Amino acid sequence: MLFDKLKREKRHTYEVPKRDPGLDQPLSPTLEDTLARLAQLTGQTADLQVNRLEVEGYKLAFVMFEGLVNYQTLILGTASDLHRLLAGQKIPSCLVPDRLCQELFMAGDKKKLRSFEELIQFIASGFAVLLIDGSPEGVALGVQGFSFRSIGEPASENNLRGSREGFAEPIRINMSMIRRRMKTPSLRMKLLKVGEKSRTDVCLVYRSDYADPEMVRRVEQRLREVRLDNLMDSGYLRPFLESGPFSLFSGTGVTERPDTLCAKVSEGRIAILVDGSPYAILLPCLFSENFQSMDDYAERPYYAVFIRLIKYLAFFLTILLPGCYVAAVNFHPELIPDQLLFRIAEAEQGMAFPLMFQALLIHFIYELMREAGLRLPRPVGHAVSIIGALVIGDAAVTAGLISTPMVMVVALTTISSFVIPSLYEPVTLLRLLFILLGGTLGLYGVVLGLAFVGVNLCSVTVLGVPATSPETPLSLYSLRDTLIRVGWRQLGQEQFIISRTAGADQNGEPADQNGEGQP
């Protein structure tokens, strides 16, 4: 009967707002009609500016949104050019847009528009639209001048050597930073509109001489199939580009460094920029790339190999150490040296909670402090971290809630997770999973969890490229820059191309463009 009642209840479903049919209407040849219709479509919004003027008998109007244009360029440059171009001219009003698009000098980007949808899209993007009485067309002038955060050092990808520049929010600024570093004519940038309502600019960046055309086509198709009302950040797009929703590890990467993006694009990868976001998406992204940094290529090869080995060790420590510690103490004490086992047993005497619950509790407290430190203002966040580490941690040990060895294990685990920040989210969940498996099934549960992680990682594939390449399938050609890194003399002999990795044959030779091994 309960199910019948639920079926009879009216379901409230979300209805997609209908598109205003007025957006598809063409501009009216009468200037006043066009302005009246524009005011109706925008709901008399307060930031819409309409500046009327008359030049040589032509009735004109500049339409823009307040704060999005450079008024100095618009007034001193474009207005003076209008007087020069229209002085003494007796051309029909319908031909004025063509004349302006051909000879107007000060506006960098000039485009004609014919519908109200185009009109609103251009003025919302920082263009000033010139409307002419008697013409059914308008001219969009690229005089953008909105304020934005200046280019600064990346916040999440610090390095000792190399560039200090990071992406900003405006997509045009980011595109110029990429173009300045890669002057090759094969660099392609394709702009798309994503978002039914926001109509956010999304830029597809790739190199035509390295990127697989089929891979580019599939990425562009996925972007065009995205169904979102509003696109506010590049993170919104990542689920639409990944292979499956149940993968622990992502097949897409994120960077806010222009030099990193250019290096990845030069390997045949595809980058995606989103207007309003300083983080670019890179795909496909291999699992081994989470252990690489730009400093690896500025140091000597043997030191870069040493640092990468430390990062791999930190990865296994951060996911396995708490679970293995709980499993060894509870189920396999014979694996622990006697002297160390006696000290652990002495520390565990009088504890109020079992070992597995201690591990979960201290991880919960740490994540609580970390989230508070991130969301609060920076000075307050630092104070919260200090109070949490000194006061709460010491009080928990003194009160017998958490043992001292467990605090040391979790501290080492947390420090290890900072070595690979790009994997922080999956390793945090895996750490809790291994604690539960180790606390209930012992080391057998840890081994079972490792098998699950390995299968899940091997199942991640993006655009036909396995995330575990070049280890599986094995490609000796591509192993030169994974766990180890050879010198630039060897790396520079032949360019690594991501689309050839998955097609490598059993001998490890790179595949050609048709997917067949080289002779």
C-alpha positions in Angstrom: 0.0 0.0 0.0 2.9 2.3 0.7 4.2 1.9 -2.9 0.7 2.5 -4.3 0.5 5.7 -2.3 3.9 6.8 -3.6 2.8 6.1 -7.2 -0.4 8.1 -6.7 1.5 11.1 -5.5 2.2 13.8 -8.0 5.8 14.0 -9.0 7.4 17.4 -9.1 9.8 17.4 -12.0 12.1 20.2 -13.1 10.9 21.8 -16.3 13.5 23.4 -18.5 12.6 27.1 -19.0 11.4 27.7 -22.5 13.5 29.7 -24.9 12.3 33.2 -25.6 11.1 33.2 -29.2 12.1 36.8 -29.5 15.8 35.9 -29.4 15.5 34.4 -32.9 13.9 37.5 -34.4 16.1 39.6 -36.8 17.0 43.1 -35.9 14.5 45.7 -37.1 15.6 48.3 -39.7 14.1 51.0 -37.4 16.5 51.9 -34.6 13.9 52.7 -32.0 12.1 49.4 -32.6 15.3 47.5 -32.1 16.2 49.4 -28.9 12.6 48.9 -27.5 12.7 45.1 -28.3 16.2 44.9 -26.6 14.9 46.6 -23.5 12.0 44.1 -23.4 14.3 41.1 -23.8 16.7 42.2 -21.0 13.9 43.3 -18.7 15.0 46.9 -18.4 18.2 45.7 -16.7 20.1 48.5 -14.9 23.5 47.9 -16.5 22.4 48.1 -20.1 23.8 51.3 -21.6 22.4 52.9 -24.8 24.3 55.9 -26.2 22.6 57.6 -29.1 24.4 59.9 -31.5 24.1 61.4 -35.0 27.0 61.5 -37.4 26.7 63.1 -40.8 22.9 62.6 -40.8 23.1 58.9 -39.7 21.3 58.0 -36.5 23.4 55.6 -34.5 23.4 54.0 -31.1 26.1 52.2 -29.1 24.7 49.4 -27.0 26.9 47.8 -24.2 26.8 46.5 -20.7 28.3 48.7 -18.1 31.8 47.8 -16.9 32.6 45.4 -19.8 34.1 47.8 -22.4 37.1 50.1 -22.6 35.5 53.5 -22.8 38.7 55.3 -23.8 39.1 53.1 -26.9 35.4 53.4 -27.7 35.2 57.2 -27.4 38.6 58.4 -28.6 39.2 55.7 -31.2 36.0 54.4 -32.6 33.9 57.6 -32.4 36.6 59.6 -34.2 36.8 56.9 -36.9 33.1 57.1 -37.5 33.3 60.8 -38.3 36.2 60.2 -40.7 34.5 57.3 -42.5 31.0 58.8 -42.8 32.0 62.4 -43.5 30.7 63.5 -46.9 29.5 60.0 -47.7 26.0 59.5 -49.1 25.8 55.7 -49.0 22.6 54.0 -48.0 22.2 53.1 -44.3 22.0 49.4 -45.1 25.5 49.5 -46.5 27.1 51.3 -43.5 27.8 48.0 -41.6 29.9 46.7 -44.5 31.8 49.9 -44.8 32.6 50.0 -41.0 33.7 46.3 -40.9 36.1 47.0 -43.8 37.6 50.3 -42.8 37.1 50.8 -39.1 40.6 50.7 -37.6 40.5 51.1 -33.8 38.3 48.2 -33.0 40.3 45.0 -33.1 37.5 42.5 -33.7 34.6 43.5 -35.9 31.6 41.3 -36.7 28.2 41.8 -38.2 25.1 40.5 -36.5 21.5 40.2 -37.6 19.5 38.7 -34.6 18.8 39.7 -31.1 20.4 36.5 -29.8 23.7 37.6 -31.4 23.3 41.1 -30.1 22.9 40.0 -26.5 25.7 37.5 -26.7 28.1 40.1 -28.1 27.4 42.8 -25.5 27.5 40.2 -22.7 31.0 39.3 -24.0 32.3 42.8 -23.7 31.6 44.0 -27.2 30.0 47.4 -28.0 27.4 47.0 -30.7 26.7 49.8 -33.1 23.2 50.0 -34.4 22.3 52.1 -37.5 18.9 53.4 -38.2 17.7 52.1 -41.6 19.9 49.0 -41.4 18.8 45.5 -40.3 22.4 44.7 -39.3 24.6 45.8 -36.4 28.3 45.9 -36.0 30.0 44.3 -32.9 33.2 46.1 -32.0 35.8 44.4 -29.9 36.6 47.0 -27.3 36.6 44.8 -24.2 37.9 46.4 -21.0 36.5 44.6 -18.0 38.6 44.2 -14.9 40.2 40.9 -14.0 42.8 39.4 -11.7 46.3 40.1 -12.9 48.5 37.2 -13.9 50.2 35.8 -10.9 52.1 32.7 -9.6 50.1 29.5 -9.7 48.6 28.7 -6.3 48.6 24.9 -6.6 51.6 24.0 -8.8 54.6 25.6 -7.2 58.1 24.9 -8.6 61.7 25.9 -7.8 62.6 26.7 -11.4 60.7 27.7 -14.4 58.0 30.1 -15.2 56.0 31.9 -12.4 53.0 32.7 -14.6 49.7 31.1 -14.0 46.4 31.3 -15.9 43.9 34.1 -15.2 40.1 34.0 -15.5 39.6 35.7 -18.9 39.9 33.1 -21.7 41.5 35.5 -24.2 44.3 36.3 -21.8 45.0 32.6 -21.4 44.9 32.0 -25.1 47.5 34.8 -25.6 49.8 33.3 -23.0 49.7 29.9 -24.8 50.3 31.6 -28.2 53.3 33.5 -26.9 55.0 30.3 -25.9 54.1 28.3 -29.0 54.7 30.3 -32.2 54.2 27.3 -34.5 51.4 27.7 -37.1 50.2 24.2 -36.2 48.7 25.4 -32.9 45.0 25.4 -33.2 42.4 27.1 -31.0 38.8 26.5 -31.6 36.1 28.4 -29.7 32.8 26.8 -28.7 29.8 27.9 -26.8 28.7 25.7 -23.9 25.8 26.3 -21.6 22.2 26.8 -22.6 21.9 30.0 -20.6 25.4 31.1 -19.8 26.8 30.5 -23.3 30.3 30.3 -21.9 33.3 30.4 -24.2 35.2 27.2 -24.3 38.5 26.9 -26.2 39.8 23.6 -27.7 43.6 23.8 -27.9 45.7 21.3 -29.8 48.5 20.9 -32.3 47.4 19.7 -35.7 50.7 18.0 -36.4 50.7 15.9 -33.2 47.1 15.5 -32.1 45.1 12.6 -33.5 42.2 14.1 -35.7 39.8 11.4 -34.5 40.6 12.2 -30.9 40.0 16.0 -31.5 36.7 15.2 -33.2 35.5 13.1 -30.3 36.4 15.7 -27.8 34.6 18.4 -29.8 31.6 16.2 -30.2 31.4 15.6 -26.4 31.6 19.3 -25.7 28.8 20.0 -28.2 26.7 17.4 -26.5 27.1 18.9 -23.0 23.6 19.8 -21.6 24.1 22.4 -18.9 22.2 25.6 -18.2 25.3 27.3 -16.8 29.0 26.6 -17.1 30.9 28.4 -14.4 34.1 26.3 -14.1 36.2 23.8 -16.0 35.4 21.2 -13.4 31.8 21.1 -14.7 33.1 19.6 -18.0 35.3 16.8 -16.6 32.5 14.3 -16.0 31.4 14.7 -19.6 34.9 13.9 -20.8 35.8 10.9 -18.6 35.1 7.3 -19.5 33.0 6.2 -16.5 31.5 7.7 -13.3 32.7 4.9 -11.0 36.5 5.2 -11.6 38.5 6.1 -8.6 41.1 7.8 -10.7 40.4 10.4 -13.4 41.6 10.2 -17.0 41.7 13.9 -17.3 44.3 16.3 -15.8 44.1 19.9 -14.6 46.7 22.6 -14.7 47.0 26.3 -14.2 50.4 26.7 -15.7 50.8 27.7 -19.3 54.2 26.0 -19.7 52.7 22.7 -18.5 49.8 23.0 -20.9 52.2 23.8 -23.9 54.3 20.8 -23.0 51.3 18.5 -22.9 49.9 19.8 -26.1 53.3 19.2 -27.8 52.8 15.5 -26.9 49.5 15.3 -28.9 47.2 16.0 -26.0 44.1 18.2 -26.1 43.6 21.1 -23.7 40.3 22.8 -22.8 40.1 26.4 -21.6 36.9 27.7 -20.0 36.2 31.4 -19.7 36.1 32.4 -16.0 38.3 29.5 -14.8 42.1 29.6 -14.4 42.3 25.8 -14.6 42.7 24.1 -17.9 41.7 20.5 -18.6 44.2 18.1 -20.2 43.3 14.9 -21.8 44.1 12.1 -22.0 46.0 12.1 -18.7 48.1 9.1 -17.7 48.3 7.9 -14.1 52.1 8.3 -14.1 51.8 12.0 -14.8 50.5 12.6 -11.3 54.1 11.9 -10.1 55.7 14.4 -12.5 56.4 18.1 -12.2 58.1 20.8 -14.3 61.1 20.7 -11.9 61.8 17.2 -13.1 62.9 18.6 -16.4 65.0 21.3 -15.0 67.1 19.0 -12.7 69.6 16.3 -13.6 68.0 13.0 -14.6 69.3 11.0 -11.6 67.8 13.5 -9.1 64.5 13.6 -11.0 64.4 9.8 -10.8 65.1 10.0 -7.1 62.2 12.5 -6.5 59.8 10.4 -8.6 60.7 7.3 -6.6 59.9 9.3 -3.4 56.5 10.3 -4.9 55.6 6.7 -5.7 56.7 5.6 -2.2 54.6 8.4 -0.7 51.6 7.2 -2.7 51.7 3.7 -1.3 52.5 5.0 2.2 49.5 7.3 2.2 47.0 4.7 1.2 48.4 1.5 2.9 50.3 2.6 6.0 47.3 3.1 8.4 45.5 0.0 7.1 48.6 -2.2 7.3 49.3 -0.9 10.8 45.8 -1.7 12.1 45.9 -5.1 10.4 49.4 -6.0 11.7 48.6 -5.0 15.3 45.2 -6.6 15.5 45.7 -9.8 13.3 49.4 -10.3 12.6 51.5 -9.2 15.6 54.1 -11.8 14.6 55.1 -9.5 11.7 56.2 -6.7 14.2 59.6 -6.9 15.9 59.2 -7.8 19.6 60.7 -4.6 21.0 58.4 -2.4 18.8 55.4 -4.6 19.6 56.0 -4.2 23.4 56.0 -0.4 23.0 52.9 -0.4 20.9 51.1 -2.7 23.4 52.2 -0.4 26.2 50.8 2.7 24.4 47.5 0.9 23.6 46.9 0.0 27.2 44.0 2.0 28.7 42.8 3.3 25.3 39.0 3.9 25.2 38.6 2.9 21.6 39.9 0.0 19.4 42.7 0.6 17.0 40.5 0.8 13.8 38.2 3.4 15.4 41.2 5.4 16.5 42.4 5.6 13.0 39.0 6.6 11.6 38.6 9.2 14.4 41.9 10.9 13.9 41.4 11.0 10.1 37.9 12.6 10.6 39.4 15.2 12.9 42.2 16.0 10.4 39.7 16.4 7.5 37.5 18.6 9.7 40.5 20.9 10.5 41.6 20.9 6.9 38.2 21.9 5.6 37.9 24.6 8.2 41.3 26.0 7.4 40.5 26.1 3.7 37.1 27.8 4.0 37.9 30.4 6.6 39.9 33.6 5.9 43.6 32.8 5.7 44.7 34.3 9.1 41.8 32.5 10.9 42.5 29.3 8.9 46.1 29.2 10.1 44.9 29.7 13.7 42.5 26.8 13.4 45.2 24.5 12.1 47.5 25.4 15.0 44.8 25.0 17.6 43.7 21.7 16.1 47.2 20.3 15.9 48.4 21.3 19.3 45.3 21.5 21.5 43.0 18.9 20.1 45.7 16.4 19.3 47.5 16.7 22.6 44.2 16.5 24.5 43.1 13.4 22.6 46.3 11.6 23.5 46.2 12.7 27.1 42.6 11.7 27.5 43.3 8.2 26.1 41.2 8.6 23.0 44.1 8.1 20.5 47.4 6.4 21.1 50.8 8.1 20.4 51.9 5.5 17.7 48.6 6.1 15.8 49.2 9.8 15.8 52.7 9.2 14.3 51.3 6.9 11.7 48.6 9.4 10.6 51.1 12.3 10.6 53.4 10.4 8.3 50.4 9.4 6.1 49.2 13.0 5.9 52.6 14.4 4.9 52.9 11.7 2.3 49.6 12.8 0.7 50.9 16.3 0.3 53.6 15.0 -2.0 51.0 14.1 -4.7 48.4 16.9 -4.4 46.7 15.9 -7.7 45.7 12.6 -6.1 44.5 13.9 -2.8 40.8 13.1 -3.3 41.2 9.4 -4.4 44.0 8.6 -1.9 41.9 10.0 1.0 39.0 7.6 0.2 41.3 4.7 -0.4 43.1 5.3 2.9 39.7 5.0 4.7 38.9 1.9 2.7 42.1 0.1 3.6 41.6 1.0 7.3 38.2 -0.7 7.2 39.6 -3.7 5.3 42.6 -4.0 7.5 40.6 -3.6 10.7 38.1 -6.3 9.7 40.0 -8.8 7.5 43.6 -8.2 8.3 46.3 -8.2 5.6 44.0 -10.4 3.5 41.6 -7.5 3.3 44.5 -5.1 2.4 45.5 -7.5 -0.5 41.9 -7.7 -1.6 41.7 -3.9 -1.6 44.9 -3.6 -3.7 43.5 -6.0 -6.2 40.3 -3.9 -6.4 42.4 -0.7 -6.9 44.5 -2.3 -9.6 41.5 -3.5 -11.6 39.7 -0.1 -11.2 42.9 1.7 -12.4 43.4 -0.6 -15.4 39.7 0.0 -16.4 40.2 3.8 -16.8 40.4 4.7 -20.5 40.1 8.1 -22.0 39.7 8.6 -25.8 41.1 5.1 -26.3 44.3 5.6 -24.3 44.6 3.5 -21.1 45.4 5.5 -18.0 48.1 3.0 -17.1 50.1 3.5 -20.3 52.9 2.9 -21.0 53.2 0.2 -18.3 50.1 -1.6 -19.5 50.2 -2.2 -22.4 54.0 -2.2 -22.1 55.8 0.3 -24.3 59.6 0.5 -23.8 59.6 3.5 -26.1 57.4 5.5 -23.7 59.0 4.3 -20.5 61.8 6.9 -20.9 59.7 9.5 -19.0 57.6 7.6 -16.4 59.2 6.0 -13.4 62.6 7.1 -14.7 63.6 10.1 -16.8 66.4 9.9 -19.3 68.4 13.0 -20.3 67.3 15.6 -22.8 69.7 14.2 -25.4 67.7 11.0 -25.5 64.3 12.6 -25.0 64.9 15.1 -27.8 65.8 12.5 -30.4 62.1 11.5 -30.9 59.0 13.2 -29.8 56.6 11.4 -27.5 53.1 11.3 -28.9 50.2 10.2 -26.6 48.1 8.8 -29.4 50.8 6.3 -30.3 51.2 4.9 -26.8 48.1 2.7 -26.7 48.9 1.3 -30.2 52.4 0.2 -29.4 53.2 -3.4 -30.4 54.6 -6.1 -28.1 58.2 -5.0 -28.9 57.4 -1.5 -27.5 58.0 0.2 -30.8 55.9 3.3 -31.4 53.0 3.0 -33.8 52.6 5.2 -36.8 49.6 7.4 -37.6 47.6 4.4 -38.8 48.2 2.5 -35.6 50.7 0.0 -37.1 54.1 -0.6 -35.7 57.1 0.9 -37.4 59.4 -1.5 -39.2 
